[in-house]
Amino acid sequence: MKVLVTGGTGYIGSHTCVALQAAGHEITIADNLSNSSPEALARIARISGTRPGFQALDMRDAPGLEKLFDAQCFDAIMHFAGVKAVAESVADPLKYYSNNVMGSIALFDSALRHGVTRLVFSSSATVYGENSRSPIREDAPVAPVNPYGRSKHMVEEILTEMCRANAGLRVMALRYFNPVGAHPSGLVGEAPVGTPNNLMPYLCQVAAGRLEELTVFGTDYPTPDGTAVRDYIHVMDLAEGHLRALEFLESHGGMHLVNLGTGRGTSVLEMLTAFQRVNQVPIPHRFGARRPGDTKETFADVALADRVLGWRTQYSLDDMCRDAWRWQKMNPKGYE
Ligand SMILES: NC(=O)c1ccc[n+]([C@@H]2O[C@H](COP(=O)([O-])OP(=O)(O)OC[C@H]3O[C@@H](n4cnc5c(N)ncnc54)[C@H](O)[C@@H]3O)[C@@H](O)[C@H]2O)c1
């Protein structure tokens, strides 16, 4: 298939491009490079032997999108492009509704007019309410608590209504839990700008000596070791999930919502211990109070992904820690 990958130079997009090319698909990436580097293109080429097509493009640039769809025919779109920092979304909600919602509308509008009917959308577990009971099923109540989560849910709603109105559309929104790790080659990975907010990139930067110590926020949660529990998923498994979604849409129309997680909760302490053991690096850390807004436990129910996509995660927590650290060591300053 010829696939348009928006946001394809970013973290999850770049890994999915590698997987798409390995499966024989031809890809064009469209990205405004606001949170990624063109060096990712060279790295994807080094791993897969093919440099993807690339178009520097903002999703809100409707004439630019028209030009792209006029020039190339696509069988499908994987839509990763968007902004994703929860705290930033609270401080600057318009940035989130503009990039994530307006950008998606401009993309879908142009795609529809050019007859592209297959689409995989990057959604997030942040659409679920804070009080959802884990394992969280796709039919759990949706109640995002910040503009980022709301922007993702709005796009899901838009896609649902587009599918109601157009019988020929085939759409899958994938609700990712906590993507971590990197390609085992160490050539592509997550390159956060500024101080990371998430546990794994933070651990990597403490291990590398770029940050002094890790603070474990909250030790009195009602979890087995008192620290918060999340569902970390290796980015390689996530990329494979996208391939399965694309295959599924070959024979299934309408709107589909599917969780991508491992179905297993891992606590902050478990992750910290695994990282130190697997990589043989000490992580200076201290224990602090709970962070406002954090929940005790979130992990996915993955039965639907198994049933409809025939997909299950293959990579372990040790793989996540090993691959994240390899990427960090090989690229201490990201793609710079
Ligand atoms: N990483 C996570 O923890 C996570 C979890 C759930 C969902 N998601 C979603 O998955 C998608 C990919 O996430 P990621 O972690 O790879 O993030 P990323 O920032 O690494 O990649 C996103 C890419 O989109 C590009 N982009 C942003 N706004 C754009 C715009 N308006 N026009 C064109 N390009 C634009 C960025 O330059 C970047 O290359 C995002 O939509 C994100 O919301 C990510």
PDBQT file of the ligand as one rigid body, heavy atoms in Angstrom, charges set to zero:
ROOT
HETATM    1  N1  LIG A 401       4.095   9.133  23.263  1.00  0.00    +0.000 N 
HETATM    2  C1  LIG A 401       3.018   8.945  24.011  1.00  0.00    +0.000 C 
HETATM    3  O1  LIG A 401       3.122   8.764  25.221  1.00  0.00    +0.000 OA
HETATM    4  C2  LIG A 401       1.639   8.926  23.386  1.00  0.00    +0.000 A 
HETATM    5  C3  LIG A 401       0.573   8.309  24.082  1.00  0.00    +0.000 A 
HETATM    6  C4  LIG A 401      -0.687   8.314  23.514  1.00  0.00    +0.000 A 
HETATM    7  C5  LIG A 401      -0.894   8.918  22.277  1.00  0.00    +0.000 A 
HETATM    8  N2  LIG A 401       0.139   9.513  21.631  1.00  0.00    +0.000 N 
HETATM    9  C6  LIG A 401      -0.123  10.163  20.333  1.00  0.00    +0.000 C 
HETATM   10  O2  LIG A 401       0.651   9.544  19.326  1.00  0.00    +0.000 OA
HETATM   11  C7  LIG A 401       1.044  10.497  18.353  1.00  0.00    +0.000 C 
HETATM   12  C8  LIG A 401       2.543  10.416  18.169  1.00  0.00    +0.000 C 
HETATM   13  O3  LIG A 401       3.176  10.669  19.414  1.00  0.00    +0.000 OA
HETATM   14  P1  LIG A 401       4.749  10.686  19.590  1.00  0.00    +0.000 P 
HETATM   15  O4  LIG A 401       5.039  10.253  20.972  1.00  0.00    +0.000 OA
HETATM   16  O5  LIG A 401       5.386   9.999  18.458  1.00  0.00    +0.000 OA
HETATM   17  O6  LIG A 401       5.004  12.256  19.531  1.00  0.00    +0.000 OA
HETATM   18  P2  LIG A 401       6.108  13.074  18.719  1.00  0.00    +0.000 P 
HETATM   19  O7  LIG A 401       6.015  14.484  19.190  1.00  0.00    +0.000 OA
HETATM   20  O8  LIG A 401       7.412  12.403  18.795  1.00  0.00    +0.000 OA
HETATM   21  O9  LIG A 401       5.553  12.966  17.218  1.00  0.00    +0.000 OA
HETATM   22  C9  LIG A 401       4.538  13.792  16.730  1.00  0.00    +0.000 C 
HETATM   23  C10 LIG A 401       5.017  14.363  15.405  1.00  0.00    +0.000 C 
HETATM   24  O10 LIG A 401       4.002  15.223  14.886  1.00  0.00    +0.000 OA
HETATM   25  C11 LIG A 401       4.612  16.412  14.412  1.00  0.00    +0.000 C 
HETATM   26  N3  LIG A 401       3.586  17.460  14.486  1.00  0.00    +0.000 N 
HETATM   27  C12 LIG A 401       3.045  18.033  15.589  1.00  0.00    +0.000 A 
HETATM   28  N4  LIG A 401       2.103  18.927  15.242  1.00  0.00    +0.000 NA
HETATM   29  C13 LIG A 401       2.038  18.922  13.893  1.00  0.00    +0.000 A 
HETATM   30  C14 LIG A 401       1.265  19.639  12.948  1.00  0.00    +0.000 A 
HETATM   31  N5  LIG A 401       0.366  20.542  13.327  1.00  0.00    +0.000 N 
HETATM   32  N6  LIG A 401       1.481  19.393  11.633  1.00  0.00    +0.000 NA
HETATM   33  C15 LIG A 401       2.404  18.493  11.229  1.00  0.00    +0.000 A 
HETATM   34  N7  LIG A 401       3.166  17.791  12.085  1.00  0.00    +0.000 NA
HETATM   35  C16 LIG A 401       2.982  17.995  13.405  1.00  0.00    +0.000 A 
HETATM   36  C17 LIG A 401       5.826  16.627  15.286  1.00  0.00    +0.000 C 
HETATM   37  O11 LIG A 401       6.834  17.387  14.640  1.00  0.00    +0.000 OA
HETATM   38  C18 LIG A 401       6.285  15.196  15.547  1.00  0.00    +0.000 C 
HETATM   39  O12 LIG A 401       7.226  14.763  14.584  1.00  0.00    +0.000 OA
HETATM   40  C19 LIG A 401       0.557  11.852  18.849  1.00  0.00    +0.000 C 
HETATM   41  O13 LIG A 401      -0.647  12.157  18.186  1.00  0.00    +0.000 OA
HETATM   42  C20 LIG A 401       0.320  11.621  20.323  1.00  0.00    +0.000 C 
HETATM   43  O14 LIG A 401      -0.694  12.461  20.831  1.00  0.00    +0.000 OA
HETATM   44  C21 LIG A 401       1.402   9.512  22.144  1.00  0.00    +0.000 A 
ENDROOT
TORSDOF 0
